[in-house]
Amino acid sequence: MQLIAQIAFLVVLVAGIAFFTKNIRRVIRNVKLGKKIDRTDKPGERFAKMARVALGQSKMVKKPFSGFLHIIVYLGFIIINIEVLEIIIDGVFGTHRILAFLGSGYNFLIGTFEILAFLVFVGVVIFWLRRNVTNIYRFLGNELKGWPKNDANYILYFEMVLMILFITMNAADLQLQLNGVYHYAQESGVIMGSFPISQFLSPLFEGLSESTLIIIERTAWWLHIIGILLFLNYLYYSKHLHILLAFPNVYLSKLTVQGKFDNLEAVTNEVKLMMDPDADPYAMPEEGAEEEVPEKFGASDVMDLNQVQLLNAYTCTECGRCTAECPANQTGKKLSPRKIMMDTRDRLEEVGNIINKKGSFEDDGKQLLDNYILREELWACTTCNACVEACPIGIDPLSIILDMRRYLVMEQSAAPSDLANAMTNIENNGAPWPYNQMDRLNWANEK
């Protein structure tokens, strides 16, 4: 039976890791559909920012209550799953609590894990109440209805169940030790004080037979490891992919001052060509040389965005802090920076699914602009950078909005009339107002 259990464990473990690897490779492939961008400068500053923002959660605690809870749940869940290493070793070799030879150090770890598991459970319950009972503005957006809301709840349920299974496993294990059952008492040797939480559940198992206790302990053990593997593979389909992507996302985020407008390389090259007295703008390409296709200005679909922007879309936590800070959204406009990121991810997934089915992307008659993100949303943005500043993991919805605006203006000449008039005046008069440069100071002569 033990050999069968070991083989079954290996099958489950390999299948879980293989499926996870497949999904991560799909994410990487989809992100690489975007344009390359160089964010390798200042590695020291980038690592420091990643340690401060992604690991240290510095921007999360700007909202102290939810930030503190998030730190407990995130770090607690990660630290608790250090025990997964022991579970894997036990599952492969058929041992039980193989790290118990560490003695008092192991007892301290198990006690710490239990306290953290209890705190994680409490934190998750509070998060569930905040999302489903209290009327917090940032959890009430239209884009959070349906799957996004259910997805957030599924993760919370996942975490609740995993913590319950962990405590139940330990409580049954403790009772087996107290009963002096061989293989538990002999190989574990974990004292009562090392189970600060499950020791209160252990009395519930006092009257149960040895075989029943072993079934409960083994069932909780199996469900715990299977649940972790399911959780790991569910991340790809969930907003909680940020658990893995937050670190590279923060590392690759902008280091330049907020609000700096990036120049388009294609425009820069054209200006340089115009300023070069030796250049011939009408020169024909050499015989046999392929004529270059002019680069698109701005972005109308996900392939026009850069790879960091697409990584941003996969990393979005849908927390809504960006939307809650957006002045356009606060005044009733359709713009929601969170929806911009969710729409970008949905479109990228749609493109990825086409590639999965057909081997390469084939035009499906849809694009990010108009089919997902409306022009009204784009032009409602005030470019104040509040959304970028509010994001706890360095996501930049504004850059996507600006690139799509560029496309509308430079490719389709589809700017709103007021903006079009202002740009015409700048071109003709050197200022956005409809006055000749010679008449610009006439107001000073008025009495």
Sequence and secondary structure as in RCSB ss.txt:
>XXXX:A:sequence
MQLIAQIAFLVVLVAGIAFFTKNIRRVIRNVKLGKKIDRTDKPGERFAKMARVALGQSKMVKKPFSGFLHIIVYL
GFIIINIEVLEIIIDGVFGTHRILAFLGSGYNFLIGTFEILAFLVFVGVVIFWLRRNVTNIYRFLGNELKGWPKN
DANYILYFEMVLMILFITMNAADLQLQLNGVYHYAQESGVIMGSFPISQFLSPLFEGLSESTLIIIERTAWWLHI
IGILLFLNYLYYSKHLHILLAFPNVYLSKLTVQGKFDNLEAVTNEVKLMMDPDADPYAMPEEGAEEEVPEKFGAS
DVMDLNQVQLLNAYTCTECGRCTAECPANQTGKKLSPRKIMMDTRDRLEEVGNIINKKGSFEDDGKQLLDNYILR
EELWACTTCNACVEACPIGIDPLSIILDMRRYLVMEQSAAPSDLANAMTNIENNGAPWPYNQMDRLNWANEK
>XXXX:A:secstr
 HHHHHHHHHHHHHHHHHHHHHHHHHHHHHHTTSB     S HHHHHHHIIIIIIS TTGGGSHHHHHHHHHHHH
HHHHHTTHHHHHHHHHHHT SSGGGGGTHHHHHHHHHHHHHHHHHHHHHHHHHHHHHTS  GGG  GGGTTHHHH
HHHHHHHHHHHHHHHHHHHHHHHHHHHHTT TTTTTTT   GGG TTGGGTGGGGTTS HHHHHHHHHHHHHHHH
HHHHHHHHHGGGSGGGHHHHHHHHHHTS  S TT     HHHHHHHHHHH TT  TT    TT        SS S
SGGGSBHHHHHHHHH     HHHHH HHHHTT S  HHHHHHHHHHHHHHHHHHHHHHSS    S  HHHHTB H
HHHHH     HHHHH TT   HHHHHHHHHHHHHHTT    HHHHHHHHHHHHHSSSSSS GGGTTGGGG  
